[in-house]
Amino acid sequence: MYNILNSPINIINFNNQKYYIKRDDLLNSDFSGNKARKFYYFLKKRSLLTNTIVSYGSIQSNAMYSLSVLAKLKKYSFIYYVHHLPTFLENNPQGNLKYSLKNGMVLKIGNWENEQRSYNKLFISEGGAVHKAKIGIKNLANEINQWQKINNIKNLKIFLPSGTGTTALFLQRYLQNKVLTCPCVGDNMYLKKQFLQLERNPKYHPTIIDTHKKFHFGKLYKENYQIWEALKQQTNIEFDLLYDPIGWQTLLRYNDNNNILYIHQGGLKGNETMLARYKKKV
Ligand SMILES: Cc1ncc(COP(=O)(O)O)c(C=O)c1O
């Protein structure tokens, strides 16, 4: 069965600064990182009283791949909506898309709201931004709390880059420590809106740190690749190429005397296609 709990915490040095890293990337690769947390409830529950999972999002989404594994495991159908399918991918699926299709995913183009509602369909918002995600993220918070207590670590802040903001939001819900995050998909306003959809009271929201410039999600940036490579060389840890380079650039500019625990949220399967794109660009 899947190991989706109790990831280790390592100490690393990056650019002469010490950081703690929560290695959720080491949880099973099908559900590595925050998907293991966000989909914990769906994985563990014996029956979800459904026979079809419906979701939507980007064409190379990590969440899409994890949902395709979940559906296969539970013997459910999986319908996934995208707004657009580039011809080159239609003719030659790659990366997460290829693996999800292999798992039996039915790809549809259009708006997922047009999918006919019925009692046996389970609708999961893009990136697993659903209330049920809090059950698995609470486990992550508990693991951090326990580790901090056992090791008697004072003045600890948590940092993780956000997409939908679901992981950061529910972590803050269950942690006394300040949770810091930055937007990787839209801007601060977009992220704030995402938080509000799941939690109306801003008192429980994480702290948003500004990125030093506007990044377009999925676009290739030389500095993103450079920091990704520097991280790999200095720490021996592979990070993801979409969120982590923005997260680390933001964190390096954030001057603070607190200890920082960085949450590695997995997503390494997605690096396959990102690396191919970067190689082509060079
Ligand atoms: C590797 C990685 N990092 C960060 C995120 C952002 O997580 P969230 O959407 O919960 O903010 C994702 C998306 O799920 C991801 O795949």
The ligand as a Tripos MOL2 file, in Angstrom:
@<TRIPOS>MOLECULE
LIG
   16    16     1     0     0
SMALL
NO_CHARGES

@<TRIPOS>ATOM
      1 C1          5.1120   20.5820   -6.7840 C.3       1 LIG1
      2 C2          4.0020   21.4640   -6.3440 C.ar      1 LIG1
      3 N1          4.2880   22.5000   -5.5390 N.ar      1 LIG1
      4 C3          3.3180   23.3370   -5.1290 C.ar      1 LIG1
      5 C4          1.9880   23.1700   -5.5120 C.ar      1 LIG1
      6 C5          0.9470   24.1360   -5.0240 C.3       1 LIG1
      7 O1          0.0600   23.5630   -4.1220 O.3       1 LIG1
      8 P1         -1.3040   24.2660   -3.7690 P.3       1 LIG1
      9 O2         -2.1610   24.1960   -4.9990 O.co2     1 LIG1
     10 O3         -1.8780   23.4790   -2.6520 O.co2     1 LIG1
     11 O4         -0.9800   25.6760   -3.4080 O.co2     1 LIG1
     12 C6          1.6510   22.1100   -6.3520 C.ar      1 LIG1
     13 C7          0.2620   21.9050   -6.7860 C.2       1 LIG1
     14 O5         -0.4320   21.0530   -6.3130 O.2       1 LIG1
     15 C8          2.6790   21.2320   -6.7790 C.ar      1 LIG1
     16 O6          2.4160   20.1880   -7.5990 O.3       1 LIG1
@<TRIPOS>BOND
     1     1     2 1
     2     2     3 ar
     3     2    15 ar
     4     3     4 ar
     5     4     5 ar
     6     5     6 1
     7     5    12 ar
     8     6     7 1
     9     7     8 1
    10     8     9 2
    11     8    10 1
    12     8    11 1
    13    12    13 1
    14    12    15 ar
    15    13    14 2
    16    15    16 1
@<TRIPOS>SUBSTRUCTURE
     1 LIG1         1 GROUP 0 **** ****
